[in-house]
Structures are given as structure tokens and as C-alpha cells.
Amino acid sequence: MKYVYILESLDAEHFYIGITDDLRARLAKHNAGEVPHTSKYGPWRIKTYVAFSDAAQAIAFERYLKSASGRAFAKKRL
């Protein structure tokens, strides 16, 4: 399974969108400061995630969420 996830910093001002095979391990890396982009805004919590059995669909959905219309969709619906 591939997971597309949205993280929210505990200050609720920063969000991060990513994709992974192991959601728990990836969240632990974000909170441990091992991911350069998220290290300065942590700690993080999972706001939402979607599981995909097809990797191509997961990649396409992550790419969509990172677009302007995808961010608007996520902010309003997720």
C-alpha cells in the first residue's frame, strides 16, 4: 500500500504533503527532525491520509494535492 498523507504542525500554521509505504515510520522521521523540509516546524501530527493499492494513483494524487487547486481542495475538504 502507498499512503498519501497531510501533516499539520502542532501550531496549526504549517502543513506538509507526502507519500510513503510506512506511515508510522515516516511520521517518526518527521518528528525526529530527519526530514530537512519539516525539521524546523515540528512536532507534527497526521491530519489525514489516503491509502492506495496502485502506486501510480498515489503519486498522481500527491502531485494533485501539491498543486494550487489541490491545496484548496485539501483545505476545504480534508
C-alpha positions in Angstrom: 0.0 0.0 0.0 1.0 3.6 -0.6 -0.2 6.3 1.7 -0.6 9.9 0.7 -0.6 12.0 3.9 -1.1 15.5 5.1 0.8 16.5 8.2 -0.1 19.5 10.3 2.3 21.2 12.7 1.1 21.5 16.3 1.0 25.2 15.9 -1.5 24.6 13.0 0.3 27.1 10.8 2.3 24.7 8.6 1.2 21.7 6.5 3.2 19.1 4.6 2.0 16.6 1.9 3.9 13.4 1.3 3.8 9.8 0.2 5.1 6.7 1.9 4.9 2.9 2.3 5.0 3.1 6.1 3.1 5.9 7.6 4.1 5.4 11.3 7.8 5.3 10.5 7.6 8.3 8.2 5.8 10.4 10.9 8.5 9.3 13.4 11.2 10.6 10.9 9.4 13.9 10.5 9.1 14.4 14.3 12.7 13.3 14.9 13.9 16.1 12.6 15.3 13.7 9.9 13.4 15.4 7.1 15.0 18.7 6.2 11.9 20.4 5.0 9.8 19.7 8.1 12.5 19.8 10.8 12.1 23.4 11.7 8.2 23.3 12.1 7.7 20.2 14.1 6.3 18.4 16.0 3.8 17.1 13.5 0.6 15.2 13.6 -1.3 13.4 10.9 -4.2 15.5 9.7 -5.4 12.9 7.1 -4.2 10.1 4.9 -5.5 8.1 2.0 -4.3 4.6 1.2 -3.8 3.4 -2.4 -3.2 -0.1 -3.7 -1.9 1.4 -7.0 1.3 3.4 -6.7 0.6 5.4 -9.9 -2.7 6.6 -8.5 -1.0 7.5 -5.2 1.7 9.5 -7.0 -0.9 11.3 -9.1 -3.0 12.2 -6.0 0.1 13.5 -4.1 1.0 15.7 -7.2 -2.6 17.0 -7.3 -2.6 17.9 -3.6 0.6 19.9 -4.1 -1.0 21.9 -6.9 -2.9 25.2 -6.2 -6.3 23.6 -6.8 -5.3 20.5 -4.7 -4.3 22.7 -1.8 -7.6 24.5 -2.0 -9.4 21.1 -2.1 -7.4 19.8 0.9 -8.0 22.9 2.9 -11.8 22.8 2.3 -12.5 19.1 2.3 -9.7 17.2 4.2 
